[in-house]
Amino acid sequence: MQWSYLSHAIRKYSKHVNGFHVGIVGAGPAGFYCAQQLLKKIPGCQIDIYEKLPVPFGLVRYGVAPDHPEVKNVVNTFTKTASNENVRFIGNVSLGCDISLAQLKHSYNAVVLAYGADEDKKLSIPGENLSNVVSATKFIGWYNGLPADKNIKVDLDVEHAVIVGQGNVALDVARILLTPVDELRKTDITEYSLETLTQSKVKKITLIGRRGPLQVAFTIKEFREMLKLPGVSTCFFKEQINDIDKIICDLPRPQKRLVQLMYDASQKTEVRDKLFDLLFLRTPISILGTKKIEGIELAVNHLEGEKAVVTDEKYTLKCEIAFRSIGYRSIQADPDVPFDKISSTVPQSIGVYSVGWLSSGPVGVILSTMSNAFQAASLIGQHFDKGLLNERKPGYNYISKVLEDKGIITVDWNGWTRIDKVEVERGIKHGKPREKIVDVDEMLKIGGILDYT
């Protein structure tokens, strides 16, 4: 027993550990949390974090709402991880385009796929391609400065907006549209989106859900923020929530608090300049209009247990813009990724691992992503301890030659700090924390390198 423990310790902390290479694809929360835990599980391991954009932090940078700066404080932890001498950040490298999974497997003892779930689910109904039917995902990317979404067309010269979906992302969209622009000016929201929001005429937002008030996916914190918006009334359709107070006491505590808050809000009758209302038990079946959306045809649902069943009753809700917010899905970034097309996830295997939404599906918050990433790091540690990942690998030495041959400009951590410095300086001029650079070429001019040594 003593010799077994000693041999394990010798293997784990021998010089060979310094030759243990891990390649992580995706520099968002899942990737960084996995790296953080791997440094503890396998001290001395070499970790390379690849990111398709020149800048790190993924959803923390491009998904978290600009009026939630406290959530973004987690980047301080990620920066500490990235500053470790055994961690290398390699930005502007895309899996499936610049490098392949086969090349990563050749180079690393463990490959961790952490590239998340970028695509949003579609309604798949007639009229979805009409003008002013907008992906909530792309709208969030637009106001957060995601390069791919900087040029999406959003016409806010309308009064009534509909959001299909009742999760936190839907509330983010509603809150940004209804928050006074002067409040948003203090955040890191992009200047071009501020200009558009300044001209917005949106006065009413309807949040549509397939199921009832007991099945909403948003959380109490986000809903409470909606209730506090100045000049905004929150309303419910009375017949959908009138008797809900009779069952509140029987609900589990977290749900009880949220449903009680919704019920209390439904009893208030104060009318303000803008309106936020919630419509339950409705399924969009078509979007109406010729070139631009003019309304949504809805089917009335009833619940069988917690399942929404569509009835034959239909009617039209007039609106001039609609946001689709019904969830995300991951993609198979490379043909060799062992991708489950039904769940849009990647199962764990020896040598190739997944973390975050690519592992669990697009559910949960940053805390659950951290837990998932820690579990994957522990699994890699177990495989390492069992000697399953001990083959000698070249690590970044091989990948750097691949990138060099293709002429790919990469951004290291020092390059990111230069980009970060410029963004902060530009933000100061506007009285905000930062003004994000939205042009990839400009990012590369500031932070890019061609030195692969």
C-alpha positions as CSV (number, residue, x, y, z in Angstrom):
1,M,0.0,0.0,0.0
2,Q,2.8,2.4,0.9
3,W,4.8,1.6,-2.2
4,S,1.6,2.1,-4.4
5,Y,1.1,5.5,-2.9
6,L,4.7,6.4,-3.4
7,S,4.8,5.3,-7.0
8,H,1.7,7.3,-7.6
9,A,3.3,10.4,-6.1
10,I,6.5,9.9,-8.1
11,R,4.6,9.6,-11.4
12,K,2.3,12.5,-10.6
13,Y,5.1,14.9,-9.7
14,S,7.9,13.7,-11.8
15,K,9.5,15.7,-14.6
16,H,7.2,13.8,-17.0
17,V,4.3,16.0,-15.8
18,N,6.0,18.9,-17.5
19,G,5.6,17.0,-20.7
20,F,1.8,16.5,-20.1
21,H,0.1,18.8,-22.6
22,V,-3.5,19.9,-22.5
23,G,-5.2,21.7,-25.4
24,I,-8.4,23.6,-24.5
25,V,-10.6,24.9,-27.3
26,G,-12.6,27.8,-26.1
27,A,-11.5,30.7,-23.8
28,G,-14.9,31.2,-22.0
29,P,-15.8,30.3,-18.4
30,A,-15.8,26.5,-19.0
31,G,-12.4,26.6,-20.6
32,F,-10.8,28.7,-17.9
33,Y,-12.4,26.9,-15.0
34,C,-11.2,23.6,-16.4
35,A,-7.6,25.0,-16.8
36,Q,-7.8,26.4,-13.2
37,Q,-8.7,23.0,-11.8
38,L,-6.2,21.1,-14.0
39,L,-3.3,23.2,-12.6
40,K,-4.3,21.8,-9.2
41,K,-5.0,18.2,-10.3
42,I,-1.9,17.8,-12.4
43,P,0.7,20.4,-11.1
44,G,3.2,21.3,-13.8
45,C,1.0,20.4,-16.8
46,Q,1.2,22.6,-19.8
47,I,-2.1,24.1,-20.9
48,D,-2.8,25.9,-24.2
49,I,-6.1,27.7,-24.5
50,Y,-7.3,28.3,-28.1
51,E,-10.0,30.8,-28.9
52,K,-11.5,31.6,-32.3
53,L,-11.6,35.3,-31.5
54,P,-8.5,37.4,-30.8
55,V,-9.9,38.1,-27.3
56,P,-10.8,35.8,-24.3
57,F,-13.7,35.3,-21.9
58,G,-16.4,34.1,-24.3
59,L,-19.9,34.5,-22.8
60,V,-18.7,36.7,-20.0
61,R,-17.6,39.3,-22.5
62,Y,-20.3,38.8,-25.2
63,G,-23.2,37.2,-23.4
64,V,-23.5,38.8,-19.9
65,A,-25.7,41.9,-20.0
66,P,-23.8,45.2,-19.9
67,D,-25.9,46.3,-16.8
68,H,-24.6,43.2,-14.9
69,P,-21.0,44.3,-14.3
70,E,-20.7,42.3,-11.1
71,V,-21.1,39.0,-13.0
72,K,-18.1,40.0,-15.2
73,N,-15.8,40.2,-12.1
74,V,-15.1,36.5,-12.7
75,V,-12.6,37.6,-15.4
76,N,-10.2,38.5,-12.5
77,T,-10.0,34.8,-11.6
78,F,-9.5,33.9,-15.3
79,T,-6.8,36.5,-15.7
80,K,-5.0,34.9,-12.7
81,T,-5.2,31.5,-14.4
82,A,-4.0,32.9,-17.7
83,S,-1.0,34.5,-16.0
84,N,0.3,31.1,-14.8
85,E,3.6,30.3,-16.4
86,N,2.2,26.9,-17.6
87,V,-0.8,28.5,-19.4
88,R,-0.7,29.9,-22.9
89,F,-3.5,31.8,-24.6
90,I,-3.7,31.5,-28.4
91,G,-6.4,33.8,-29.9
92,N,-7.7,34.0,-33.4
93,V,-7.5,30.2,-34.0
94,S,-10.6,28.4,-35.1
95,L,-11.2,24.6,-34.7
96,G,-12.3,23.1,-38.0
97,C,-10.8,25.9,-40.0
98,D,-7.3,26.8,-38.9
99,I,-6.6,23.6,-37.0
100,S,-8.3,20.2,-36.9
101,L,-9.2,17.9,-34.0
102,A,-6.8,15.3,-35.5
103,Q,-3.9,17.8,-35.2
104,L,-4.9,18.6,-31.6
105,K,-5.0,14.9,-30.7
106,H,-1.6,14.5,-32.3
107,S,-0.2,17.4,-30.2
108,Y,-1.9,17.0,-26.8
109,N,-2.3,14.2,-24.2
110,A,-5.8,15.6,-23.5
111,V,-8.0,17.8,-25.7
112,V,-10.8,19.7,-23.9
113,L,-13.6,21.0,-26.1
114,A,-15.1,24.1,-24.5
115,Y,-16.4,26.1,-27.5
116,G,-20.0,26.3,-26.1
117,A,-23.3,26.7,-27.9
118,D,-23.2,29.6,-30.4
119,E,-26.3,28.9,-32.4
120,D,-29.8,29.7,-31.3
121,K,-32.8,27.4,-31.8
122,K,-35.3,28.4,-34.5
123,L,-39.0,28.5,-34.3
124,S,-39.2,26.7,-37.7
125,I,-42.5,28.4,-38.6
126,P,-43.6,30.3,-41.7
127,G,-42.5,33.9,-41.9
128,E,-39.5,33.5,-39.6
129,N,-37.2,35.0,-42.3
130,L,-39.2,38.2,-42.5
131,S,-37.5,41.5,-41.8
132,N,-37.4,42.4,-38.0
133,V,-37.6,38.8,-36.8
134,V,-34.4,38.9,-34.8
135,S,-32.4,36.2,-33.0
136,A,-32.1,37.2,-29.3
137,T,-28.6,35.6,-29.4
138,K,-27.6,37.9,-32.2
139,F,-29.2,40.9,-30.6
140,I,-27.2,40.3,-27.5
141,G,-24.1,39.9,-29.5
142,W,-24.9,43.1,-31.3
143,Y,-25.1,45.3,-28.2
144,N,-22.2,43.5,-26.6
145,G,-19.9,44.0,-29.5
146,L,-19.5,40.5,-30.9
147,P,-17.8,41.0,-34.2
148,A,-20.0,38.5,-36.1
149,D,-23.1,40.4,-35.0
150,K,-22.1,44.0,-35.3
151,N,-24.0,44.6,-38.5
152,I,-27.3,42.9,-37.8
153,K,-30.3,45.0,-38.8
154,V,-32.6,46.0,-35.9
155,D,-35.4,48.4,-36.6
156,L,-36.5,49.9,-33.3
157,D,-38.7,52.5,-34.9
158,V,-41.7,50.5,-33.6
159,E,-43.9,50.5,-30.6
160,H,-44.7,46.9,-29.8
161,A,-42.1,44.2,-29.5
162,V,-42.6,40.5,-28.9
163,I,-40.1,38.1,-27.4
164,V,-40.7,34.4,-27.8
165,G,-39.3,32.6,-24.8
166,Q,-39.4,33.2,-21.1
167,G,-35.9,32.6,-19.8
168,N,-33.2,35.0,-18.5
169,V,-32.0,35.7,-22.1
170,A,-35.5,36.9,-23.0
171,L,-35.5,39.1,-19.9
172,D,-32.1,40.5,-20.8
173,V,-33.5,41.6,-24.2
174,A,-36.6,43.1,-22.6
175,R,-34.6,44.9,-20.0
176,I,-32.1,46.5,-22.4
177,L,-35.0,47.7,-24.6
178,L,-36.9,49.2,-21.7
179,T,-34.0,50.6,-19.6
180,P,-33.5,54.4,-19.9
181,V,-30.6,55.0,-22.3
182,D,-28.8,57.3,-19.8
183,E,-28.5,54.3,-17.5
184,L,-27.0,52.2,-20.3
185,R,-24.5,54.9,-21.1
186,K,-22.6,54.0,-17.9
187,T,-22.1,50.4,-19.0
188,D,-19.8,48.8,-21.6
189,I,-22.6,48.5,-24.1
190,T,-21.4,49.5,-27.6
191,E,-21.7,53.1,-28.8
192,Y,-23.4,52.1,-32.1
193,S,-26.2,50.2,-30.2
194,L,-26.6,53.1,-27.9
195,E,-27.3,55.3,-30.9
196,T,-30.0,52.9,-32.1
197,L,-31.5,52.5,-28.6
198,T,-31.6,56.3,-28.3
199,Q,-33.9,56.4,-31.3
200,S,-36.1,53.5,-30.1
201,K,-39.8,54.0,-29.9
202,V,-40.5,50.6,-28.2
203,K,-43.2,51.2,-25.6
204,K,-44.6,47.7,-25.1
205,I,-43.0,44.3,-24.9
206,T,-44.9,41.0,-24.7
207,L,-43.0,37.9,-23.4
208,I,-44.6,34.8,-24.8
209,G,-44.2,31.3,-23.3
210,R,-45.6,27.9,-24.3
211,R,-46.3,26.9,-20.8
212,G,-47.7,28.5,-17.6
213,P,-46.4,30.8,-14.9
214,L,-45.2,27.8,-12.8
215,Q,-42.9,26.7,-15.7
216,V,-41.1,30.0,-16.5
217,A,-37.3,29.6,-17.0
218,F,-36.2,33.0,-15.7
219,T,-35.0,33.5,-12.2
220,I,-36.2,35.7,-9.4
221,K,-33.2,38.1,-9.6
222,E,-33.8,38.9,-13.2
223,F,-37.5,39.3,-12.8
224,R,-37.1,41.6,-9.8
225,E,-34.9,43.8,-12.0
226,M,-37.8,44.1,-14.5
227,L,-40.1,45.2,-11.7
228,K,-37.7,48.0,-10.7
229,L,-37.4,49.5,-14.2
230,P,-38.3,53.2,-14.0
231,G,-41.4,54.1,-15.9
232,V,-42.3,50.5,-16.8
233,S,-45.5,48.6,-15.7
234,T,-45.4,44.8,-15.5
235,C,-48.7,43.2,-16.3
236,F,-50.2,39.7,-16.6
237,F,-53.3,38.5,-18.3
238,K,-55.5,38.1,-15.3
239,E,-57.2,34.9,-16.2
240,Q,-53.7,33.2,-16.4
241,I,-52.6,34.1,-12.9
242,N,-55.7,34.9,-10.8
243,D,-55.9,31.6,-8.8
244,I,-52.2,31.0,-8.5
245,D,-52.1,32.3,-4.9
246,K,-54.0,29.2,-3.8
247,I,-51.1,26.9,-4.6
248,I,-48.1,29.0,-3.8
249,C,-47.7,27.6,-0.3
250,D,-47.3,24.1,-1.7
251,L,-44.4,25.0,-4.0
252,P,-40.7,24.3,-3.3
253,R,-39.0,27.3,-1.7
254,P,-37.1,28.8,-4.7
255,Q,-40.2,28.5,-7.0
256,K,-42.5,29.7,-4.2
257,R,-40.5,33.0,-3.9
258,L,-40.6,33.6,-7.7
259,V,-44.3,32.7,-8.1
260,Q,-45.2,34.9,-5.1
261,L,-43.3,37.8,-6.7
262,M,-45.2,37.3,-10.0
263,Y,-48.5,37.1,-8.2
264,D,-47.8,40.3,-6.2
265,A,-46.8,42.1,-9.3
266,S,-50.0,41.0,-11.0
267,Q,-52.1,42.7,-8.3
268,K,-50.6,46.2,-9.0
269,T,-52.6,48.4,-11.3
270,E,-50.3,51.4,-11.7
271,V,-50.1,52.4,-15.3
272,R,-46.7,53.9,-16.5
273,D,-45.3,55.1,-19.8
274,K,-44.0,51.7,-20.9
275,L,-45.5,48.2,-20.6
276,F,-44.0,44.8,-20.0
277,D,-46.5,42.0,-20.1
278,L,-46.2,38.2,-19.9
279,L,-48.4,35.9,-22.0
280,F,-48.5,32.2,-21.1
281,L,-49.8,29.1,-22.8
282,R,-49.2,30.3,-26.4
283,T,-47.3,28.7,-29.3
284,P,-46.3,30.8,-32.3
285,I,-47.5,29.0,-35.4
286,S,-46.7,31.6,-38.1
287,I,-45.3,35.1,-38.5
288,L,-47.4,37.4,-40.6
289,G,-46.4,40.1,-43.0
290,T,-45.1,40.5,-46.6
291,K,-41.5,41.8,-46.3
292,K,-41.6,42.9,-42.6
293,I,-43.3,41.3,-39.6
294,E,-46.8,42.7,-38.9
295,G,-47.9,40.2,-36.3
296,I,-47.7,36.6,-35.0
297,E,-50.4,34.0,-35.2
298,L,-50.6,32.2,-31.9
299,A,-52.2,28.9,-30.9
300,V,-53.7,28.6,-27.4
301,N,-52.2,25.8,-25.3
302,H,-53.4,23.9,-22.3
303,L,-51.2,22.0,-19.9
304,E,-51.2,18.2,-19.5
305,G,-49.0,17.9,-16.4
306,E,-46.1,20.2,-17.4
307,K,-46.4,19.5,-21.1
308,A,-47.9,22.2,-23.3
309,V,-50.5,20.8,-25.8
310,V,-51.6,23.0,-28.7
311,T,-55.4,23.4,-29.2
312,D,-57.3,24.5,-32.3
313,E,-57.9,27.9,-30.9
314,K,-55.9,30.6,-32.7
315,Y,-55.6,34.4,-32.9
316,T,-53.2,37.1,-34.1
317,L,-51.1,39.3,-31.9
318,K,-50.0,42.5,-33.8
319,C,-46.4,43.5,-33.4
320,E,-43.6,45.1,-35.4
321,I,-40.6,43.3,-34.2
322,A,-40.1,39.8,-32.7
323,F,-37.1,38.3,-30.9
324,R,-36.6,34.5,-30.9
325,S,-35.3,33.3,-27.5
326,I,-36.0,29.6,-27.2
327,G,-32.6,28.2,-26.4
328,Y,-29.2,27.5,-27.9
329,R,-27.5,24.6,-29.6
330,S,-23.9,23.5,-30.1
331,I,-22.4,22.7,-33.5
332,Q,-19.9,20.0,-34.7
333,A,-16.9,22.4,-35.2
334,D,-14.8,19.7,-36.8
335,P,-15.9,16.5,-38.6
336,D,-14.0,14.3,-36.2
337,V,-15.6,15.8,-33.1
338,P,-17.7,12.9,-31.5
339,F,-20.9,15.0,-31.7
340,D,-24.3,13.8,-30.5
341,K,-26.6,15.5,-32.9
342,I,-29.7,14.8,-30.9
343,S,-28.5,16.4,-27.7
344,S,-25.9,18.7,-29.4
345,T,-23.3,17.6,-26.9
346,V,-19.9,15.8,-26.9
347,P,-19.6,12.8,-24.6
348,Q,-16.5,12.3,-22.5
349,S,-13.9,9.9,-23.8
350,I,-10.3,9.1,-23.0
351,G,-8.2,11.8,-24.5
352,V,-11.1,14.0,-25.8
353,Y,-13.3,15.8,-23.2
354,S,-16.0,18.4,-23.2
355,V,-16.9,21.1,-20.7
356,G,-19.6,23.7,-20.3
357,W,-22.6,23.8,-22.6
358,L,-20.9,21.5,-25.1
359,S,-21.0,18.9,-22.3
360,S,-24.2,19.6,-20.4
361,G,-26.3,21.2,-23.0
362,P,-27.2,25.0,-22.9
363,V,-28.5,25.1,-19.3
364,G,-27.5,26.7,-16.1
365,V,-25.4,29.8,-15.1
366,I,-21.7,30.4,-14.6
367,L,-21.7,28.5,-11.3
368,S,-23.0,25.4,-12.9
369,T,-20.5,25.7,-15.7
370,M,-17.7,25.9,-13.1
371,S,-19.0,22.7,-11.4
372,N,-19.1,20.9,-14.8
373,A,-15.6,22.1,-15.8
374,F,-14.2,20.9,-12.4
375,Q,-15.7,17.5,-12.9
376,A,-14.1,17.2,-16.3
377,A,-10.8,18.3,-14.9
378,S,-11.1,15.6,-12.2
379,L,-11.8,13.0,-14.9
380,I,-8.7,14.0,-16.8
381,G,-6.7,13.8,-13.5
382,Q,-8.0,10.3,-12.9
383,H,-7.1,9.2,-16.4
384,F,-3.6,10.7,-15.9
385,D,-3.1,9.0,-12.6
386,K,-4.1,5.6,-14.2
387,G,-1.4,6.1,-16.9
388,L,-4.0,6.3,-19.7
389,L,-2.6,9.6,-21.1
390,N,1.1,9.1,-20.8
391,E,2.1,9.1,-24.5
392,R,4.7,11.7,-25.3
393,K,3.2,14.6,-27.2
394,P,4.7,17.7,-28.9
395,G,2.2,20.2,-27.6
396,Y,2.2,23.7,-29.1
397,N,5.5,23.1,-30.9
398,Y,3.6,21.1,-33.6
399,I,0.5,23.4,-33.7
400,S,2.6,26.5,-34.0
401,K,4.1,25.2,-37.2
402,V,0.7,24.4,-38.6
403,L,-0.4,28.0,-37.9
404,E,2.8,29.4,-39.3
405,D,2.4,27.5,-42.5
406,K,-1.1,28.9,-42.9
407,G,0.0,32.4,-42.1
408,I,-2.4,32.7,-39.2
409,I,-1.9,35.7,-37.0
410,T,-2.4,34.8,-33.4
411,V,-2.9,36.8,-30.2
412,D,-1.2,35.8,-27.0
413,W,-2.0,37.1,-23.5
414,N,0.2,40.1,-23.9
415,G,-1.6,40.9,-27.1
416,W,-4.9,40.7,-25.3
417,T,-3.7,43.1,-22.6
418,R,-2.8,45.6,-25.3
419,I,-6.3,45.3,-26.7
420,D,-7.8,45.6,-23.2
421,K,-5.8,48.8,-22.6
422,V,-7.1,50.4,-25.8
423,E,-10.7,49.5,-25.0
424,V,-10.5,50.9,-21.5
425,E,-8.9,54.1,-22.8
426,R,-11.7,54.5,-25.4
427,G,-14.3,53.8,-22.7
428,I,-13.0,56.6,-20.5
429,K,-13.6,59.1,-23.3
430,H,-17.3,58.0,-23.2
431,G,-17.6,57.8,-19.4
432,K,-17.9,54.0,-19.4
433,P,-15.8,51.0,-18.3
434,R,-14.7,50.2,-21.9
435,E,-15.6,50.6,-25.5
436,K,-15.1,47.2,-27.1
437,I,-13.3,46.9,-30.4
438,V,-15.7,45.1,-32.8
439,D,-13.4,44.7,-35.8
440,V,-11.2,41.6,-35.8
441,D,-8.6,43.1,-38.1
442,E,-8.2,46.1,-35.7
443,M,-7.8,43.6,-32.8
444,L,-5.1,41.8,-34.7
445,K,-3.3,45.1,-35.5
446,I,-3.2,45.9,-31.8
447,G,-2.6,42.5,-30.3
448,G,-1.5,40.1,-33.1
449,I,1.8,38.4,-33.4
450,L,3.6,36.3,-36.0
451,D,6.3,35.0,-33.7
452,Y,5.5,31.3,-33.0
453,T,8.7,30.6,-31.0
